[in-house]
């Protein structure tokens, strides 16, 4: 791995996720907190207008606007499309070095604890994940290859990833999770500093991670109206095993709907508020060990 020279920490890609918004504002006010001797760190707010209005987005989800096709199509004139091009110019300036790492800060209403989301099994990211889980067992690693083509901010560079923190209600702050996220960011920056200086911390040789399988929608009527809720036995049980025959939904009439898969899976993003409009009740993952 070559030297890391520029790191971007981005918060407020979604304007109602206040953990990232206020951490970035803190870093902008006190840049010494994220300054390291061997690389430059940039703290950037994402969806400025949505932050101001306390909304997830104004016209469309900014965190789906970073496909090459969208960024190159100047006819796309929504606020988020315009802001995505502005952010690209900041992170990938013409005739200047691009950022090497993007740390995209998000919060979720699901009980995800401290989660890192990677696009792939990049060896450097796996070693980072192994280090972070070794110093904080609360950290979980979710790998979602789909996100490479999904227009996500993190796809702008090879070492882009998300910190997803929850459960936090939209437009609110949770002081404990705020502090834990802040400490996680410092650990990440310290790891980069150590790598640049040839002092890579020792970690376990195996990393437990959760690999994306599929998304599951709520049961819906022919008119696309939701007909069931997350089952009480599944609510807030992100990263816990869901076995064939376990209850997964509960209809408004009180009928249980059971998981019909062939094997045990590990649901995450269970009942995420922002995903109702996307037709996602949860992600299903498989738990696996990866050598690092």
N, C-alpha and C positions, 0 to 999 in steps of 0.2 A: 504494500500500500504506500503510495507516495504521500508527501506531506499534505496535511490539511491546512489551507491558507485562509479560507473564508467560510464562516458559519453564519447562517441566518436563522434567527428564532422569530417565528411569525405567530401572532395571536390575533384573534378576532376575524379569522376567515369567515366565521359565522358570528354575526354581531351580538347575539344573545348568549354567547358562551363566555362568561365574564372572567373565568379563571385565566385564560390566555390573554384576554384584553388587559387585565390589570397587572399581570406579570410583565407583559411587554412595556406597559407604561412605567412600571417600577424600574425595569432595566434601562429604559430611555432616560429616566431621571437620575439613575445611579449606575452608569455604564461600567464602573469599576467592578460591579458584581459579576459581570460576564466577560470582562477583559481577561485574556490570557496572553502570555508573552510570545507564544509561537504562532498565533493566528489572530485574524480579525473577526470580531463578532458583531453582527448587525441585528438590532431588534426592530421589528417592523410590524405595524398594524395592518391587517388585511382589508376587510370590508368597512371602510371608514364611515360611509353613510349609514349602513346597517347598525354599526356600533352606536352612532349618534342617535338613531331612532329605536334602539333596543330590539331589533328584529334579526331573524336568522339571515335574511337577505332582502333586497329591495325588489328586484325583478326576477332573479333566478339564483340558484345555488352557486356562489362564487367558486366553491370547491369542486365544481364539475366543469369549469370554464378553461382549464389549462391544457386542452388537447392542442396538438399542432395545428389542426384544421381551424379550430376556433380562434386561436391566437393570430393566425395569418389572415383571417377573414375580416377585413376592416369594415365590411358592411354590417357586421354584428355590432349594434350600438346600444345595447342595454347597459345599465350602470355596471353590472358585474363583468360583462365582456370587456368594457373599457378599462375597468380597474384591473382585470387580469393582465391586460397588455402592459399597464403601468407597472404592475408588480414584476412581470417578466423583465422589463427594462431595468429594474432595480437589481434583480437577482442574476440576470444574464445580460449585462450591459455590452453594447457593441464595442468591439476592439479592446475589451478589458477582460480580465479573468472572471469566470463565472463563480458563484458560490459552490463550494465543494459539498456542503451539507445543508439541508433544510430540516429544521426541527419545527414541525407544525403543531401548535398547541390547540387541543380541543377538550371540551367536556361533554358528558353524556348523561342523560337521565337514567341510563341503565347502570347496574351495579358492577362496573368494570374495574373498580379499584384503580391501580396505576397500570395502564396497558401501553405497550409500544406496538405500532402497526407498521410492518415492513411490506414492501412490494414483492420481495423475492428473498431467496436464501443467500444473499451476498455475504461472503465470508467475513468481511469487516463488520457488518451489522450483526451477524451471528455472534462474533466475539464480544461486541459491545453488549448485546443482550445477555450473554453468559455472565459478563462482569456485573451488570446491573442486577440480575437476579441473584447473584451470589452475595451481594451486599444488602439487598432488600428483597426478601422472598415474596413481598406483596406484588412485585413487578411481574406482569405476564406478557408474553410475546405472541402476537397474532400475525400470521402471514397471509396476505390477500393478494394473489397475483393479478386478480381482476383490476386492481387499482392502477396498474400501469397504463391501461387504456381508458381509464374512467375520467380523465380530465382533472385529476387531483393535483393540488399544488405540489405535493411531495414528488410527483413524477417529473418535475423540472430538472432534477439532478439525480445521479446514480445513488447517492447516499441520503436521499430524502426519506423521512419517516415521520410518523405521527406519535405524539403523546396524547392518549385519550384517558380522561380522568372522570370517575363517577362513583356513586350516583350524585349528581348535582342538578337541581332543578334549573330550567332555563331562566336567564336574567337574575340569577342569585349567585352568591359566593358561599363556599364552605371553607372556613378558615383552616381546618385540619388538612383537607385535600389541597388547598392553595399552598400551604407550607410544604407538604410532601412533594408536590409538583416542582416547587422551587428547588428543593434539595436534589431532586432527581436531575433537573437541568444542570445544576452545578456538578453533579457526579459525571454527567455526560461530557461536559466541557473539560473537566479534569482528566477524563479518560483520553480525550483527543489530545490534550496537552502532553500526557504521558507517552502516547503513541508517537507524537512528533519528536519527542526527546529520546526515543528509543527505550523507554521504560514502560513497556506494556504490562499492565497488571495480570497476575496469574489468575485463572478462573478454572471452573470445572471443565472437564473435557466433553461433557454432554449438556445440551440445552433442551429443556422442555418447551415446546412451542405448540401453538394451536393453528392448524392449517385449515384454510377456508374450504368448505364443501359446497354449500349453497345457501341461498336466502329462502325464508319461509314467510309467506304472507298470512294475514288473518283470513279466516273463512269469510267469504263475501257472497252477497246475493247476486243475481243476474244484473242488478243495477249498480254493482260494485260497492254496495253498502256493507260495512263490517257487521258480521253476525255473531262474533264471539270475542272474548277477552283472553288475555294470558291467564292460564290457570293459576289459582293462588299458590299451588305447590311448586310452580315454576318461577313465579315472580321473584326478582332479585337473586336468582341462583345462576348468575353468569359464571361460566367456566366449571360448572358442576355437571356430573354425568347425567344424561337423559337416556334412559333405556327404552327399548321397544316395549310398548304397552303402558308407559308412564303417561299421566295426564299432561296435556300441552295447552289446550284451550278449554274455555267454559262458555257455553252459549248464554244469551240473555235469558233463556228459559231454564237455565240450570243444568243443561246436558253437558257431560264431560266428553271431550274429544281427545283421543289418545295418539301418541306418537306411533306411527306404523313403519318406521324404518327397520332395516334388518340388523343394525348393530348400534352399539352405544355411541352417542355423539355428545359434544359439549357446546351448548348454545351460548352465544354472547350477543350483546346489543339487544337484550330481551326488553321489549316494550319501550324502545327508544322513541321519545315523543316526536322527534323530527322525522322519523321514518314512516309515520302513518301515511303521509302523502306520497311516499316512494313505494308503498306496497310491501313493506318489510316489517314483519313482526319480530324477527330474530335472524341471526346468522347461525348456521350450524358449522361446527368445526370438528376436526379429529385431532386428538392429542397424540403427539409423537416426540421422540427423542432425536436430536440431531447432533452429530459430532461437530465440534468446533476446533 
